[in-house]
Amino acid sequence: MNGIWIEILQTFREEFSDISDASQVTRVCIRLTVAVVLGGILGYERESRGMSAGLRTHMLVALGSALFVLVPLEGGMQVADMSRVLQGVIAGIGFLGAGAIIKLSHEQEIKGLTTAASVWMTAAIGIAAGMGRESTAILSALFALFILAALRHVERRHKQHKAG
């Protein structure tokens, strides 16, 4: 009976051995944290504007995208072989973004394109963080935040000038 418990314990250890040392734990934590924080920043901006995809959605998209590339890389997949993973993430996020787009036929207006684009951008930022390109992810998030927040004022002034 003692041999069975030893075998069970050994199997349990093997199942949780995907993160084997402190540097690997640190690397995984940094990449996932960067993805979640950056996704949260973009999501907060959308949430504060009352958009359908907000804080939690953007955080989950960034985390999921980071995880989809981090796990294969940590498992030994070469960066050159990541194209199929990336294609799948990008296509899947396209479907998610499409759910945020609404066409209002009575107003001849389409709403949700910016939210869909921000979800798509958040996935790209998550991918960058997951692949260990944290600086690129941070810079991209800053650009996206500028586009979403600062350029809103330019757009509003243009609409006021056009209407007036």
C-alpha positions in Angstrom: 0.0 0.0 0.0 2.9 2.4 0.8 4.2 1.9 -2.8 0.9 3.2 -4.2 1.1 6.5 -2.2 4.7 7.0 -3.3 3.7 6.6 -6.9 0.8 8.9 -6.5 3.0 11.6 -4.9 5.6 11.2 -7.6 2.9 11.6 -10.3 1.6 14.6 -8.5 5.1 16.2 -8.5 5.6 15.5 -12.2 2.2 17.1 -13.0 3.2 20.3 -11.4 6.8 20.4 -12.6 6.2 22.7 -15.6 7.7 25.6 -13.6 10.9 24.1 -12.3 13.0 26.9 -10.8 12.8 30.5 -9.3 13.9 32.2 -12.6 11.2 30.4 -14.5 8.6 31.3 -11.9 9.7 34.9 -12.0 9.7 35.0 -15.8 6.1 33.6 -16.1 4.9 35.9 -13.3 6.4 39.0 -14.9 5.0 38.2 -18.4 1.5 37.4 -17.1 1.4 40.4 -14.8 2.6 42.8 -17.5 -0.2 41.5 -19.8 -2.9 41.8 -17.1 -1.8 45.3 -16.0 -1.6 46.6 -19.5 -4.9 45.0 -20.5 -6.4 46.5 -17.3 -5.2 50.0 -18.2 -6.8 49.8 -21.7 -9.9 48.2 -20.2 -10.3 50.9 -17.6 -10.2 53.5 -20.3 -13.0 51.7 -22.2 -15.0 51.1 -19.0 -14.8 54.7 -17.9 -16.3 55.6 -21.3 -19.2 53.1 -20.7 -18.2 50.8 -23.5 -19.3 47.2 -23.7 -15.9 45.6 -23.4 -14.3 47.0 -20.3 -11.8 46.3 -17.6 -12.3 42.6 -17.0 -12.7 41.8 -20.7 -9.5 43.5 -21.7 -7.6 42.0 -18.7 -8.8 38.5 -19.7 -8.0 39.0 -23.4 -4.4 40.1 -22.5 -3.9 37.3 -20.1 -5.3 34.7 -22.4 -3.2 35.9 -25.3 -0.1 35.9 -23.2 -0.8 32.4 -22.0 -1.4 31.1 -25.5 2.1 32.1 -26.5 3.8 31.6 -23.1 2.9 28.0 -22.6 4.2 26.8 -26.0 7.4 28.8 -25.6 8.0 27.4 -22.1 7.3 24.0 -23.5 10.1 24.3 -25.9 8.4 25.5 -29.1 10.6 27.6 -31.3 9.6 31.2 -32.0 9.6 30.4 -35.7 6.9 27.8 -35.2 4.6 30.1 -33.3 2.8 31.3 -36.5 -0.1 28.9 -36.1 -0.6 29.8 -32.5 -0.6 33.5 -33.4 -3.0 32.9 -36.3 -5.4 31.2 -34.0 -5.3 33.9 -31.4 -5.7 36.7 -33.9 -8.7 34.9 -35.6 -10.3 34.1 -32.3 -10.0 37.7 -31.1 -11.6 38.8 -34.4 -14.7 36.9 -33.5 -14.7 38.4 -30.0 -14.3 41.9 -31.5 -17.1 41.3 -34.0 -19.5 40.8 -31.0 -18.8 44.4 -29.9 -19.8 45.9 -33.2 -23.4 47.0 -33.7 -25.0 48.5 -36.8 -27.8 50.9 -36.1 -29.8 50.9 -39.3 -32.1 53.7 -38.3 -29.1 56.0 -37.8 -26.9 54.6 -40.6 -24.2 54.4 -38.0 -21.9 51.6 -36.8 -20.9 51.5 -33.1 -18.3 49.5 -31.4 -15.5 49.6 -33.9 -13.1 51.3 -31.5 -14.0 48.9 -28.7 -13.4 45.9 -31.1 -10.1 47.5 -32.2 -9.1 48.0 -28.5 -9.8 44.3 -27.8 -7.7 43.3 -30.8 -4.9 45.6 -29.7 -5.1 44.2 -26.2 -4.6 40.7 -27.6 -1.5 41.9 -29.5 -0.1 43.5 -26.3 -0.8 40.3 -24.4 1.1 38.3 -27.1 4.0 40.7 -26.9 4.2 40.3 -23.1 3.8 36.6 -23.3 6.6 36.3 -25.7 9.0 38.2 -23.4 8.7 41.5 -25.3 7.5 43.5 -22.2 9.1 46.8 -23.4 7.3 46.5 -26.7 4.1 45.7 -24.9 4.4 48.7 -22.6 5.2 51.1 -25.5 2.3 49.7 -27.5 -0.1 50.1 -24.6 1.0 53.7 -24.2 0.4 54.4 -27.9 -3.0 52.7 -27.6 -4.0 54.7 -24.5 -3.0 57.9 -26.3 -5.1 57.0 -29.3 -8.1 56.0 -27.1 -7.9 58.9 -24.6 -6.1 61.9 -26.0 -7.4 61.6 -29.6 -11.0 61.5 -28.3 -10.7 65.2 -27.7 -9.5 65.9 -31.2 -12.3 63.8 -32.6 -14.9 65.6 -30.5 -13.6 69.1 -31.6 -13.7 67.9 -35.2 -17.3 66.9 -34.9 -18.3 70.2 -33.2 -16.5 72.2 -35.9 -18.2 70.1 -38.6 -21.7 70.5 -37.0 -21.2 74.2 -36.3 
